[in-house]
Amino acid sequence: MKPTDTKNLSWKDAWWHLLNGRKIKRPLWEGYWVWEKSPKDDMPSIIMYCRDGSVVDIRDTDFVAYTFSNIAQRDWTVVDE
């Protein structure tokens, strides 16, 4: 079922928006996550656009526990274009 909210989302609802072409983030982030082809192997993945300009495929994250602690939060928002 399509979530109608775009703020204070659980991961389940944020994931739906992500898979439907929207960018998502947490409120304090300057970057965002998007579902697109990875620059490393052209496979679809969550790509993290970071505040420092770096672009990281989620599969290459160095801090798995930190990444999962973010996923578990309930304050995801859809990025307004």
QUILINJO-V378628 format. One record per residue. N is the residue number from 1. PHI is phi in whole degrees, -180 to 180 (999 if undefined). PSI is psi as a letter, one per 30 degrees, with the letter a starting at -180 (* if undefined). D_CENTER is the distance of its C-alpha to the mean C-alpha in whole Angstrom. Layout:
BEGIN
n/phi/psi/d_center
N/PHI/PSI/D_CENTER
N/PHI/PSI/D_CENTER
END
This chain:
BEGIN
n/phi/psi/d_center
1/999/k/19
2/-70/k/17
3/-71/k/16
4/-96/f/18
5/-81/l/16
6/-126/g/13
7/-133/l/13
8/53/h/14
9/-92/k/12
10/-74/l/12
11/-61/e/9
12/-55/e/12
13/-75/e/11
14/-61/e/8
15/-60/e/8
16/-59/e/11
17/-62/e/10
18/-59/e/7
19/-70/f/10
20/-106/g/12
21/88/g/11
22/-96/l/9
23/-90/k/7
24/-129/l/5
25/-159/l/6
26/-99/l/8
27/-55/e/12
28/-86/f/13
29/-79/k/11
30/-94/f/12
31/-101/a/9
32/-157/l/6
33/-115/k/3
34/-146/k/5
35/-93/j/7
36/-158/l/11
37/-67/k/14
38/-73/k/14
39/-66/f/16
40/-85/e/18
41/-143/g/19
42/65/g/18
43/-95/k/16
44/-62/k/13
45/-163/l/10
46/-80/k/6
47/-108/k/7
48/-101/j/6
49/-96/j/9
50/-95/l/11
51/-62/f/13
52/-85/g/16
53/92/f/15
54/-75/l/14
55/-125/k/12
56/-127/k/11
57/-71/k/11
58/-57/f/9
59/-69/f/12
60/-107/g/14
61/-61/k/13
62/-85/f/16
63/-120/i/15
64/-59/e/14
65/-62/e/15
66/-65/e/13
67/-61/e/10
68/-69/e/11
69/-66/e/13
70/-70/e/10
71/-57/e/8
72/-73/f/12
73/-78/l/12
74/-117/h/13
75/-126/g/12
76/-67/k/9
77/-132/l/9
78/-84/k/9
79/-78/k/10
80/-75/k/14
81/-81/*/15
END
